[in-house]
Structures are given as C-alpha cells and as structure tokens.
Amino acid sequence: MATIVLQVPDENLVSKVKQACKMLMGVASVKVQKSAPKIDDITKTAHYKEAMDDVKNGRVYHASSVDDMFNQILG
C-alpha cells in the first residue's frame, strides 16, 4: 500500500480536499492530521524557561574541552 501526504495551508480547504480524495477510485482511507503550532518566540517555551531556571539556580557545568565534558558526565 502506498501513502500520499498532502499539505494544505488553508484550514478552510481541508474538508473539501478530504472529500475529493475519498471520491478517487482505490482510496482506502483519508486521515487528517493537524501540524503542531509554530512557535515564533523560543523564550515562551517551557524548555527555555526551565533552562533559564537552571542558570539562575547555578545548575550549570563548564568544560574546557569535549574530553573534559565526557569526563564530568561519565566520571
């Protein structure tokens, strides 16, 4: 079985494209998957806030080289 992926930028057209695909001979199923919302400002993400909290509370490490970093991580 083959899979075809369509990207439809206009949300208003999704239902019409879905209906049109269902009318094609041999199409077994049509599924709609919404894409994740695009984040324009990384400073609004939970991961960024967690990283800044680590910096604020001194939970950061410094390594002089890659070898030094691995020595700190692996012991």
C-alpha positions as CSV (number, residue, x, y, z in Angstrom):
1,M,0.0,0.0,0.0
2,A,1.3,3.5,-0.8
3,T,0.8,6.6,1.2
4,I,0.5,10.1,-0.2
5,V,0.9,13.2,2.1
6,L,-0.8,16.4,1.2
7,Q,0.0,19.7,2.9
8,V,-2.9,22.1,2.8
9,P,-2.0,25.6,4.2
10,D,-5.6,26.9,4.2
11,E,-7.5,25.1,7.0
12,N,-10.8,26.0,5.3
13,L,-10.0,23.8,2.4
14,V,-9.1,20.7,4.4
15,S,-12.6,19.2,4.5
16,K,-13.1,19.8,0.7
17,V,-9.7,18.2,-0.1
18,K,-10.6,15.2,2.2
19,Q,-14.0,14.8,0.3
20,A,-12.3,15.0,-3.0
21,C,-9.7,12.3,-2.0
22,K,-12.5,10.0,-0.9
23,M,-14.0,10.2,-4.3
24,L,-10.9,8.8,-6.0
25,M,-11.1,5.2,-7.1
26,G,-8.9,2.9,-4.9
27,V,-8.5,5.3,-2.0
28,A,-8.9,3.1,1.2
29,S,-8.9,5.8,3.8
30,V,-8.3,9.5,4.3
31,K,-6.9,10.9,7.6
32,V,-6.4,14.5,8.6
33,Q,-3.5,15.3,11.0
34,K,-3.0,18.9,12.2
35,S,0.5,20.1,12.4
36,A,2.0,21.3,15.7
37,P,1.6,25.1,16.2
38,K,4.6,27.0,15.1
39,I,6.4,28.8,18.0
40,D,7.7,32.2,16.8
41,D,9.3,33.1,20.2
42,I,11.5,30.4,21.8
43,T,11.6,32.4,25.0
44,K,7.9,31.4,25.5
45,T,8.6,27.7,25.6
46,A,8.7,25.6,28.7
47,H,12.1,24.2,27.8
48,Y,13.6,27.7,27.6
49,K,12.1,28.7,30.9
50,E,13.5,25.5,32.5
51,A,17.0,26.2,31.1
52,M,16.9,29.8,32.4
53,D,15.8,28.5,35.8
54,D,18.9,26.1,35.8
55,V,21.2,29.1,35.0
56,K,19.6,31.2,37.7
57,N,20.0,28.5,40.3
58,G,23.5,27.6,39.4
59,R,22.8,24.2,37.9
60,V,25.2,24.6,35.0
61,Y,28.6,23.0,34.3
62,H,31.6,24.2,32.3
63,A,34.0,22.1,30.4
64,S,37.3,23.2,28.9
65,S,37.0,20.6,26.1
66,V,34.9,17.7,24.8
67,D,37.1,15.2,26.7
68,D,36.6,17.2,29.9
69,M,32.9,17.2,29.3
70,F,32.8,13.5,28.9
71,N,35.0,13.0,32.0
72,Q,32.5,15.1,34.0
73,I,29.5,13.2,32.7
74,L,30.9,9.7,32.8
75,G,33.3,10.1,35.7
